[in-house]
Amino acid sequence: MGNLANSFRPYHPGELLKEELECRKISQKSFALKLGLPYTMLNEILNGKRPVSTDFALLIEASLGVSADLLARMQTSYNMQVARKDKKLIKKFNEIRKSCAIL
């Protein structure tokens, strides 16, 4: 049986929003303009290069009807998944586990 943990890719909430805009045939540039956001900021969120903030999530909820709570939970889940794969953190946690096991 394969190791599913290694094949799983975290899903950034921006990907969901990108799909939502595409389904509604809304361009990123026009959407950014309507929301008063810089296009580059929106594009970075939609491409998973920038996190979804609570303010942004609420803005999306008001404009598209996508739940701000869902977006915030997705961002937290994404952050946890990325952190759990961080090699420096894994090394640090393993060292902590060894030293705490002695206590």
C-alpha positions in Angstrom: 0.0 0.0 0.0 1.4 3.4 -0.9 2.1 6.2 1.5 -0.9 8.6 1.1 0.7 11.2 3.3 3.4 11.9 0.7 1.1 12.1 -2.2 -1.4 14.5 -0.6 -1.1 18.1 -1.7 -2.5 20.8 0.6 -5.4 22.7 -1.0 -5.1 26.5 -0.6 -8.4 28.3 -0.3 -7.3 30.6 -3.2 -7.7 27.6 -5.5 -11.3 27.3 -4.6 -11.8 31.0 -5.2 -10.0 30.8 -8.6 -12.4 28.0 -9.6 -15.4 30.0 -8.4 -14.4 33.0 -10.5 -13.8 30.8 -13.6 -17.2 29.1 -13.1 -18.9 32.5 -12.9 -16.8 33.8 -15.9 -15.5 36.7 -13.8 -12.0 37.9 -14.7 -9.5 38.4 -12.0 -8.8 42.0 -13.1 -12.5 43.0 -13.1 -13.1 41.3 -9.8 -10.1 43.0 -8.2 -11.2 46.4 -9.6 -14.8 45.9 -8.2 -13.4 45.0 -4.8 -10.9 47.8 -4.7 -7.9 45.4 -4.5 -4.6 45.4 -6.3 -4.8 42.8 -9.1 -1.4 41.4 -8.0 -2.7 40.7 -4.5 -5.8 38.9 -5.7 -3.7 36.9 -8.2 -1.3 35.8 -5.5 -4.1 34.7 -3.3 -5.8 32.8 -6.1 -2.5 31.1 -7.0 -1.7 30.1 -3.3 1.2 32.5 -2.9 -0.5 34.6 -0.3 -2.7 33.6 2.6 -6.4 34.4 2.8 -6.9 36.8 5.7 -10.1 37.1 7.7 -10.8 40.5 6.2 -10.4 39.1 2.7 -12.6 36.1 3.6 -15.3 38.4 4.8 -14.9 40.5 1.6 -15.4 37.3 -0.5 -18.4 36.3 1.5 -20.0 39.7 0.9 -19.2 39.6 -2.9 -19.6 36.0 -3.9 -21.5 34.4 -1.0 -18.7 31.9 -0.2 -18.6 31.4 3.5 -15.8 33.4 5.3 -15.7 30.7 7.9 -15.0 28.0 5.3 -12.2 30.0 3.8 -10.6 30.7 7.2 -10.8 27.0 8.1 -9.3 26.1 4.8 -6.4 28.5 5.3 -5.8 27.1 8.8 -5.8 23.6 7.5 -3.5 24.5 4.7 -1.1 26.2 7.1 -1.0 23.2 9.3 -0.4 20.8 6.5 2.4 22.9 5.1 4.0 23.2 8.6 3.8 19.5 9.2 5.9 18.9 6.1 8.5 21.5 7.0 11.8 19.6 7.4 13.2 22.1 9.9 10.1 21.9 12.1 10.1 18.1 11.8 13.7 18.0 13.0 13.0 20.4 15.8 10.0 18.5 17.0 11.9 15.2 16.9 14.6 16.8 19.1 12.0 18.1 21.5 10.3 14.7 21.6 13.6 13.0 22.5 14.4 15.5 25.2 11.0 15.5 26.7 10.8 11.7 26.8 13.7 11.8 29.3 11.7 14.0 31.7 
